[in-house]
Amino acid sequence: MPTTSELRDALSRVRTEVGKAVVGQDGAVTGLLIALLANGHVLLEGVPGVAKTLLVRSLSRALSLETRRVQFTPDLMPGDITGSVVYDPKTGEFEFREGPVFTNILLADEINRTPPKTQSALLEAMEERQVSADGVTRPLPTPFLVAATQNPIEYEGTYTLPEAQLDRFLLKLVLELPARDAEVEVLARHAGGFNPRDLAAAGVTPVLDAETLRAAQADVAQLPVSADVLGYAVDLARGTRQSPSVRLGVSPRGATALLAAARAWAWLSGASGVTPDHLQAMALPVLRHRIQLRPEAELEGVGPDAVLRAVIQQVRVPI
């Protein structure tokens, strides 16, 4: 059984491998590792060209896990995701053919370009880690992670994700445009022959398998959490419900997600337990998609991140 230090080193090697292909998105790489450790899903939001898809592909390459990619389009049907029952003329029987969701990492590219009917096909898979079809429930492989991308600026031909589905994403990571130095490094790599479609040539190699990841997840689950920290997580969630700018605050599921992400971040950073600092660090990516603002707040230009920062300042921190 690997030690905690050895498991952390394995996750650190994953970060190094991803860095061979992706520049200037260290926060997003950390977020994906946290989601893996917490057994959650990730929604990546950013303008085109900030390496959302490359980031997930590089992570998949660094892991010895099966990965499939689905380009979400308006004509995509639920069966195209989960699979469907088809007739086999050779045997004269109906059989279930698995869809792309039967994998370890599912890259759902531009998830908001498909209608809610197809988006909802992922709900059971994301929450229950299973697919029900033709009266039979089929478990998904473990580990299982959905990494979905969406474009925040182009709304023509898109469909807003239902609140129930947004709540199933552990984290919403916003990928910003890289700093100048990072952008120069990107161009330098391309000038040197880097091909984003050939990660093997870029030197990205698998360094972590499913068994080691499951061991890391189990180790994270053992990280101690004090009663004061549990109470602080609840107070942060309740603080969003009392904010005058918020129409719908964070649910108990959101508080649970905050604790899970903070636990993974504490473990990844080498801490011996979860502290209020870890909860504060994870509050924005975990909670920003779980609150609904009042129309008047949106008209005034108030965003979810600003509301959450105000809540963090107002809620008393346990000492």
SVG drawing of the C-alpha trace seen along z (x, -y; Angstrom):
<svg xmlns="http://www.w3.org/2000/svg" viewBox="-38 -49 50 65">
<polyline fill="none" stroke="black" stroke-width="0.4" points="0.0,0.0 1.6,-3.4 2.2,-5.9 0.5,-9.3 3.8,-10.9 4.1,-8.5 0.5,-9.2 1.1,-12.9 4.2,-12.5 2.2,-10.6 -0.4,-13.4 2.5,-15.9 3.9,-13.9 0.5,-14.2 0.8,-18.0 4.3,-17.9 3.1,-15.8 0.1,-18.1 2.5,-21.1 4.4,-19.7 1.4,-20.5 -0.5,-23.3 0.9,-26.6 -0.5,-29.2 -3.4,-27.2 -2.0,-25.9 -5.2,-26.7 -7.3,-24.7 -4.9,-21.8 -5.1,-21.9 -8.9,-22.0 -9.0,-18.9 -6.7,-17.0 -9.0,-18.1 -12.0,-16.8 -10.3,-13.5 -9.4,-13.1 -12.9,-14.1 -14.6,-11.9 -16.4,-14.9 -17.0,-16.5 -15.8,-19.7 -17.3,-22.4 -14.7,-24.4 -15.7,-27.8 -13.6,-30.0 -13.4,-31.8 -12.3,-29.8 -8.6,-29.2 -7.6,-29.0 -6.8,-25.2 -9.9,-23.8 -10.0,-20.7 -6.2,-20.4 -6.1,-20.5 -8.5,-17.6 -6.8,-15.6 -3.4,-16.2 -4.8,-15.1 -6.2,-12.0 -2.9,-11.2 -1.1,-11.5 -3.5,-9.0 -3.7,-5.3 -7.5,-5.7 -9.9,-5.3 -11.1,-8.6 -13.8,-9.5 -14.7,-12.8 -18.2,-13.9 -18.8,-17.1 -22.2,-18.2 -24.4,-19.5 -28.1,-20.5 -29.0,-17.2 -27.3,-15.0 -29.8,-12.5 -29.6,-11.0 -28.9,-7.5 -25.8,-9.0 -24.4,-9.5 -25.7,-6.6 -26.0,-4.0 -29.1,-2.3 -30.8,1.1 -30.3,2.3 -31.4,5.4 -28.7,7.8 -29.8,9.6 -27.1,12.3 -28.5,13.5 -32.1,12.3 -32.0,10.6 -31.9,7.1 -28.7,6.1 -27.4,3.0 -24.6,1.1 -22.7,-1.1 -22.4,-4.8 -19.3,-7.0 -20.4,-7.6 -19.0,-4.1 -15.5,-5.4 -13.3,-6.8 -13.0,-10.4 -15.8,-11.8 -14.9,-15.1 -18.2,-16.8 -17.2,-19.5 -19.5,-22.6 -22.1,-20.9 -24.4,-23.9 -24.9,-23.4 -27.2,-20.5 -30.9,-20.6 -31.8,-20.0 -33.2,-16.6 -29.8,-15.4 -28.0,-17.3 -30.2,-15.4 -29.0,-12.1 -25.8,-12.8 -27.7,-13.4 -28.0,-9.7 -24.4,-9.0 -23.0,-12.0 -24.9,-11.4 -25.4,-7.7 -22.5,-6.5 -24.8,-4.3 -27.0,-4.1 -30.5,-2.7 -31.8,-1.5 -34.4,1.1 -35.1,1.9 -31.5,2.7 -29.1,0.7 -25.5,0.8 -22.7,-0.6 -20.1,-2.9 -16.4,-2.3 -14.5,-3.6 -13.1,-6.2 -15.6,-8.3 -15.3,-12.0 -17.2,-14.3 -15.2,-17.3 -17.5,-19.6 -16.6,-22.8 -18.7,-25.8 -18.2,-29.1 -19.4,-32.1 -19.7,-34.7 -21.5,-33.1 -25.2,-32.4 -26.6,-31.9 -27.6,-28.3 -26.9,-27.4 -29.0,-26.0 -28.6,-27.0 -27.7,-24.1 -30.5,-23.2 -29.8,-24.0 -30.1,-20.4 -27.3,-19.5 -25.1,-22.5 -25.4,-21.2 -23.8,-17.9 -20.6,-19.6 -18.2,-19.7 -16.3,-22.7 -16.8,-25.4 -13.4,-26.5 -13.1,-29.8 -10.1,-29.7 -8.8,-33.2 -6.5,-34.4 -2.9,-33.6 -0.4,-36.3 2.0,-37.7 5.0,-35.5 2.8,-32.4 1.5,-33.4 5.0,-33.9 5.9,-30.4 2.9,-29.0 4.1,-30.6 7.6,-29.4 6.5,-25.8 4.5,-26.0 7.5,-27.6 9.5,-24.6 7.2,-22.1 4.6,-21.4 1.5,-19.7 -1.5,-19.8 -3.0,-16.8 0.1,-14.7 0.6,-14.6 2.9,-11.6 5.4,-13.6 5.1,-16.4 6.4,-13.9 3.2,-13.5 3.3,-10.0 1.0,-8.1 2.2,-8.3 -0.9,-7.4 -3.2,-4.4 -6.7,-3.7 -5.5,-1.7 -3.2,-4.4 -5.9,-7.0 -8.4,-5.0 -5.8,-4.7 -5.3,-8.5 -9.1,-9.0 -9.3,-6.7 -6.4,-8.5 -8.1,-11.9 -11.3,-10.5 -9.3,-9.8 -8.1,-13.4 -9.5,-14.7 -12.0,-17.5 -12.8,-19.2 -16.3,-20.2 -15.5,-23.9 -14.5,-23.4 -17.7,-21.5 -19.7,-24.4 -17.8,-26.9 -18.7,-25.1 -22.3,-25.2 -22.1,-28.9 -20.7,-29.8 -23.5,-28.0 -26.1,-29.6 -24.4,-33.0 -25.2,-32.8 -28.9,-32.2 -29.0,-35.4 -27.2,-37.6 -29.5,-40.4 -28.2,-39.8 -29.0,-36.1 -32.4,-34.7 -31.4,-31.0 -28.5,-30.2 -26.2,-27.1 -28.0,-23.9 -26.8,-21.3 -25.4,-19.4 -23.3,-22.4 -21.9,-22.5 -21.0,-18.8 -19.3,-19.6 -17.3,-22.4 -16.1,-20.1 -15.1,-17.4 -13.1,-19.8 -11.5,-21.5 -10.5,-18.1 -8.9,-17.2 -7.1,-20.5 -5.8,-20.2 -4.5,-16.7 -2.9,-17.8 -1.1,-20.8 0.3,-18.5 -1.8,-19.7 -2.6,-17.4 -6.2,-18.4 -8.8,-20.7 -8.7,-24.3 -11.0,-27.4 -8.3,-28.6 -8.9,-25.5 -12.7,-26.1 -12.1,-29.8 -9.8,-28.8 -12.4,-26.4 -15.5,-28.5 -15.5,-30.3 -15.0,-27.3 -17.3,-25.1 -20.1,-27.6 -20.1,-30.1 -22.5,-27.9 -24.8,-27.0 -26.3,-30.4 -28.9,-32.3 -28.7,-36.1 -31.6,-38.5 -32.4,-40.3 -31.7,-43.7 -28.2,-42.5 -27.4,-41.3 -28.6,-44.6 -26.1,-46.3 -23.3,-44.1 -22.9,-42.1 -21.4,-38.6 -21.4,-35.4 -17.8,-35.7 -18.2,-39.1 -21.2,-37.9 -19.2,-34.9 -16.2,-37.1 -18.5,-39.3 -20.0,-36.2 -16.5,-35.0 -15.7,-38.4 -18.9,-38.5 -19.0,-34.9 -17.1,-34.5 -14.0,-32.3 -13.6,-29.8 -10.3,-30.3"/>
</svg>
